[in-house]
């Protein structure tokens, strides 16, 4: 299973600034050890609940794209890749 980093629903209804949201996501990234595979994301309802959350998350994604050791993927593309390589049981096999 893909480990998901940290609950981001705690951001919901917290009235944080765009910069605070960015720093929160960045702090999650900094907790990941080199070589680990982790997922950091948020449900759309959380992202769109507050413009600062959405913009702070977009800033975080921009930050990630400039890191040499990071590959940004959707969860679905990651799961499909694992299924193709046999590293993950598909839902049909369960």
mmCIF file of the C-alpha atoms, coordinates in Angstrom:
data_MODEL
# 
_entry.id   MODEL 
# 
loop_
_atom_site.group_PDB 
_atom_site.id 
_atom_site.type_symbol 
_atom_site.label_atom_id 
_atom_site.label_alt_id 
_atom_site.label_comp_id 
_atom_site.label_asym_id 
_atom_site.label_entity_id 
_atom_site.label_seq_id 
_atom_site.pdbx_PDB_ins_code 
_atom_site.Cartn_x 
_atom_site.Cartn_y 
_atom_site.Cartn_z 
_atom_site.occupancy 
_atom_site.B_iso_or_equiv 
_atom_site.pdbx_formal_charge 
_atom_site.auth_seq_id 
_atom_site.auth_comp_id 
_atom_site.auth_asym_id 
_atom_site.auth_atom_id 
_atom_site.pdbx_PDB_model_num 
ATOM 1  C CA . UNK A 1 1  ? 0.000   0.000  0.000   1.00 0.00 ? 1  UNK A CA 1 
ATOM 2  C CA . UNK A 1 2  ? 1.111   3.550  -0.670  1.00 0.00 ? 2  UNK A CA 1 
ATOM 3  C CA . UNK A 1 3  ? 1.779   5.303  2.619   1.00 0.00 ? 3  UNK A CA 1 
ATOM 4  C CA . UNK A 1 4  ? 0.000   8.621  2.698   1.00 0.00 ? 4  UNK A CA 1 
ATOM 5  C CA . UNK A 1 5  ? 1.729   11.343 4.629   1.00 0.00 ? 5  UNK A CA 1 
ATOM 6  C CA . UNK A 1 6  ? -0.106  13.046 7.367   1.00 0.00 ? 6  UNK A CA 1 
ATOM 7  C CA . UNK A 1 7  ? -3.691  14.249 7.540   1.00 0.00 ? 7  UNK A CA 1 
ATOM 8  C CA . UNK A 1 8  ? -4.323  17.412 5.573   1.00 0.00 ? 8  UNK A CA 1 
ATOM 9  C CA . UNK A 1 9  ? -7.942  17.631 6.650   1.00 0.00 ? 9  UNK A CA 1 
ATOM 10 C CA . UNK A 1 10 ? -6.621  19.510 9.704   1.00 0.00 ? 10 UNK A CA 1 
ATOM 11 C CA . UNK A 1 11 ? -6.266  22.489 7.364   1.00 0.00 ? 11 UNK A CA 1 
ATOM 12 C CA . UNK A 1 12 ? -10.014 22.562 6.808   1.00 0.00 ? 12 UNK A CA 1 
ATOM 13 C CA . UNK A 1 13 ? -11.640 25.576 8.440   1.00 0.00 ? 13 UNK A CA 1 
ATOM 14 C CA . UNK A 1 14 ? -8.376  26.773 10.038  1.00 0.00 ? 14 UNK A CA 1 
ATOM 15 C CA . UNK A 1 15 ? -8.148  30.141 8.226   1.00 0.00 ? 15 UNK A CA 1 
ATOM 16 C CA . UNK A 1 16 ? -4.433  29.869 7.517   1.00 0.00 ? 16 UNK A CA 1 
ATOM 17 C CA . UNK A 1 17 ? -2.615  32.155 5.099   1.00 0.00 ? 17 UNK A CA 1 
ATOM 18 C CA . UNK A 1 18 ? -1.371  30.974 1.717   1.00 0.00 ? 18 UNK A CA 1 
ATOM 19 C CA . UNK A 1 19 ? 2.210   31.068 3.039   1.00 0.00 ? 19 UNK A CA 1 
ATOM 20 C CA . UNK A 1 20 ? 1.264   29.036 6.129   1.00 0.00 ? 20 UNK A CA 1 
ATOM 21 C CA . UNK A 1 21 ? -0.406  26.411 3.950   1.00 0.00 ? 21 UNK A CA 1 
ATOM 22 C CA . UNK A 1 22 ? 2.679   26.200 1.727   1.00 0.00 ? 22 UNK A CA 1 
ATOM 23 C CA . UNK A 1 23 ? 4.952   25.869 4.764   1.00 0.00 ? 23 UNK A CA 1 
ATOM 24 C CA . UNK A 1 24 ? 2.702   23.137 6.194   1.00 0.00 ? 24 UNK A CA 1 
ATOM 25 C CA . UNK A 1 25 ? 2.959   21.042 3.032   1.00 0.00 ? 25 UNK A CA 1 
ATOM 26 C CA . UNK A 1 26 ? 6.676   21.752 2.760   1.00 0.00 ? 26 UNK A CA 1 
ATOM 27 C CA . UNK A 1 27 ? 7.163   20.542 6.335   1.00 0.00 ? 27 UNK A CA 1 
ATOM 28 C CA . UNK A 1 28 ? 5.449   17.255 5.387   1.00 0.00 ? 28 UNK A CA 1 
ATOM 29 C CA . UNK A 1 29 ? 7.817   16.866 2.442   1.00 0.00 ? 29 UNK A CA 1 
ATOM 30 C CA . UNK A 1 30 ? 10.826  17.486 4.685   1.00 0.00 ? 30 UNK A CA 1 
ATOM 31 C CA . UNK A 1 31 ? 9.775   14.585 6.929   1.00 0.00 ? 31 UNK A CA 1 
ATOM 32 C CA . UNK A 1 32 ? 10.214  12.070 4.096   1.00 0.00 ? 32 UNK A CA 1 
ATOM 33 C CA . UNK A 1 33 ? 13.505  10.205 4.037   1.00 0.00 ? 33 UNK A CA 1 
ATOM 34 C CA . UNK A 1 34 ? 15.475  9.937  0.780   1.00 0.00 ? 34 UNK A CA 1 
ATOM 35 C CA . UNK A 1 35 ? 14.247  6.961  -1.242  1.00 0.00 ? 35 UNK A CA 1 
ATOM 36 C CA . UNK A 1 36 ? 10.877  6.724  0.482   1.00 0.00 ? 36 UNK A CA 1 
ATOM 37 C CA . UNK A 1 37 ? 7.728   6.654  -1.592  1.00 0.00 ? 37 UNK A CA 1 
ATOM 38 C CA . UNK A 1 38 ? 5.016   8.749  -0.035  1.00 0.00 ? 38 UNK A CA 1 
ATOM 39 C CA . UNK A 1 39 ? 1.874   10.533 -1.040  1.00 0.00 ? 39 UNK A CA 1 
ATOM 40 C CA . UNK A 1 40 ? 1.055   14.075 0.004   1.00 0.00 ? 40 UNK A CA 1 
ATOM 41 C CA . UNK A 1 41 ? -2.245  15.428 -1.167  1.00 0.00 ? 41 UNK A CA 1 
ATOM 42 C CA . UNK A 1 42 ? -5.682  16.550 -0.220  1.00 0.00 ? 42 UNK A CA 1 
ATOM 43 C CA . UNK A 1 43 ? -9.252  15.821 -1.116  1.00 0.00 ? 43 UNK A CA 1 
ATOM 44 C CA . UNK A 1 44 ? -10.691 18.345 -3.569  1.00 0.00 ? 44 UNK A CA 1 
ATOM 45 C CA . UNK A 1 45 ? -13.281 19.436 -1.007  1.00 0.00 ? 45 UNK A CA 1 
ATOM 46 C CA . UNK A 1 46 ? -10.456 20.450 1.337   1.00 0.00 ? 46 UNK A CA 1 
ATOM 47 C CA . UNK A 1 47 ? -8.466  22.217 -1.401  1.00 0.00 ? 47 UNK A CA 1 
ATOM 48 C CA . UNK A 1 48 ? -11.473 24.200 -2.601  1.00 0.00 ? 48 UNK A CA 1 
ATOM 49 C CA . UNK A 1 49 ? -12.834 24.993 0.860   1.00 0.00 ? 49 UNK A CA 1 
ATOM 50 C CA . UNK A 1 50 ? -10.533 28.017 1.101   1.00 0.00 ? 50 UNK A CA 1 
ATOM 51 C CA . UNK A 1 51 ? -8.649  29.893 -1.608  1.00 0.00 ? 51 UNK A CA 1 
ATOM 52 C CA . UNK A 1 52 ? -5.529  30.036 0.589   1.00 0.00 ? 52 UNK A CA 1 
ATOM 53 C CA . UNK A 1 53 ? -5.473  26.241 0.860   1.00 0.00 ? 53 UNK A CA 1 
ATOM 54 C CA . UNK A 1 54 ? -5.728  25.863 -2.910  1.00 0.00 ? 54 UNK A CA 1 
ATOM 55 C CA . UNK A 1 55 ? -3.097  28.514 -3.649  1.00 0.00 ? 55 UNK A CA 1 
ATOM 56 C CA . UNK A 1 56 ? -0.752  27.273 -0.929  1.00 0.00 ? 56 UNK A CA 1 
ATOM 57 C CA . UNK A 1 57 ? -1.038  23.736 -2.310  1.00 0.00 ? 57 UNK A CA 1 
ATOM 58 C CA . UNK A 1 58 ? -0.370  25.010 -5.839  1.00 0.00 ? 58 UNK A CA 1 
ATOM 59 C CA . UNK A 1 59 ? 2.728   26.783 -4.486  1.00 0.00 ? 59 UNK A CA 1 
ATOM 60 C CA . UNK A 1 60 ? 3.800   23.497 -2.901  1.00 0.00 ? 60 UNK A CA 1 
ATOM 61 C CA . UNK A 1 61 ? 3.364   21.601 -6.183  1.00 0.00 ? 61 UNK A CA 1 
ATOM 62 C CA . UNK A 1 62 ? 5.435   24.270 -7.921  1.00 0.00 ? 62 UNK A CA 1 
ATOM 63 C CA . UNK A 1 63 ? 8.104   23.859 -5.240  1.00 0.00 ? 63 UNK A CA 1 
ATOM 64 C CA . UNK A 1 64 ? 8.110   20.078 -5.782  1.00 0.00 ? 64 UNK A CA 1 
ATOM 65 C CA . UNK A 1 65 ? 8.589   20.417 -9.526  1.00 0.00 ? 65 UNK A CA 1 
ATOM 66 C CA . UNK A 1 66 ? 11.882  22.208 -8.837  1.00 0.00 ? 66 UNK A CA 1 
ATOM 67 C CA . UNK A 1 67 ? 13.263  19.425 -6.605  1.00 0.00 ? 67 UNK A CA 1 
ATOM 68 C CA . UNK A 1 68 ? 15.683  17.078 -8.353  1.00 0.00 ? 68 UNK A CA 1 
ATOM 69 C CA . UNK A 1 69 ? 14.760  14.068 -6.242  1.00 0.00 ? 69 UNK A CA 1 
ATOM 70 C CA . UNK A 1 70 ? 10.961  14.235 -6.615  1.00 0.00 ? 70 UNK A CA 1 
ATOM 71 C CA . UNK A 1 71 ? 8.602   12.773 -9.171  1.00 0.00 ? 71 UNK A CA 1 
ATOM 72 C CA . UNK A 1 72 ? 5.094   14.215 -9.022  1.00 0.00 ? 72 UNK A CA 1 
ATOM 73 C CA . UNK A 1 73 ? 2.368   11.741 -9.982  1.00 0.00 ? 73 UNK A CA 1 
ATOM 74 C CA . UNK A 1 74 ? -1.317  11.365 -9.404  1.00 0.00 ? 74 UNK A CA 1 
ATOM 75 C CA . UNK A 1 75 ? -2.262  8.577  -7.014  1.00 0.00 ? 75 UNK A CA 1 
ATOM 76 C CA . UNK A 1 76 ? -4.059  6.791  -9.843  1.00 0.00 ? 76 UNK A CA 1 
ATOM 77 C CA . UNK A 1 77 ? -1.011  6.798  -12.128 1.00 0.00 ? 77 UNK A CA 1 
ATOM 78 C CA . UNK A 1 78 ? 1.122   5.478  -9.290  1.00 0.00 ? 78 UNK A CA 1 
ATOM 79 C CA . UNK A 1 79 ? -1.332  2.665  -8.544  1.00 0.00 ? 79 UNK A CA 1 
ATOM 80 C CA . UNK A 1 80 ? -1.520  1.712  -12.247 1.00 0.00 ? 80 UNK A CA 1 
ATOM 81 C CA . UNK A 1 81 ? 2.266   1.574  -12.429 1.00 0.00 ? 81 UNK A CA 1 
ATOM 82 C CA . UNK A 1 82 ? 2.402   -0.684 -9.384  1.00 0.00 ? 82 UNK A CA 1 
ATOM 83 C CA . UNK A 1 83 ? -0.269  -2.953 -10.857 1.00 0.00 ? 83 UNK A CA 1 
ATOM 84 C CA . UNK A 1 84 ? 1.686   -3.273 -14.122 1.00 0.00 ? 84 UNK A CA 1 
ATOM 85 C CA . UNK A 1 85 ? 4.889   -4.183 -12.332 1.00 0.00 ? 85 UNK A CA 1 
ATOM 86 C CA . UNK A 1 86 ? 3.215   -6.625 -9.940  1.00 0.00 ? 86 UNK A CA 1 
ATOM 87 C CA . UNK A 1 87 ? 4.084   -4.462 -6.956  1.00 0.00 ? 87 UNK A CA 1 
ATOM 88 C CA . UNK A 1 88 ? 0.454   -3.949 -6.027  1.00 0.00 ? 88 UNK A CA 1 
ATOM 89 C CA . UNK A 1 89 ? -2.577  -6.229 -6.113  1.00 0.00 ? 89 UNK A CA 1 
ATOM 90 C CA . UNK A 1 90 ? -5.243  -4.873 -8.365  1.00 0.00 ? 90 UNK A CA 1 
ATOM 91 C CA . UNK A 1 91 ? -8.757  -4.413 -7.058  1.00 0.00 ? 91 UNK A CA 1 
ATOM 92 C CA . UNK A 1 92 ? -9.898  -7.264 -9.333  1.00 0.00 ? 92 UNK A CA 1 
ATOM 93 C CA . UNK A 1 93 ? -7.573  -9.679 -7.565  1.00 0.00 ? 93 UNK A CA 1 
ATOM 94 C CA . UNK A 1 94 ? -8.819  -8.836 -4.078  1.00 0.00 ? 94 UNK A CA 1 
# 
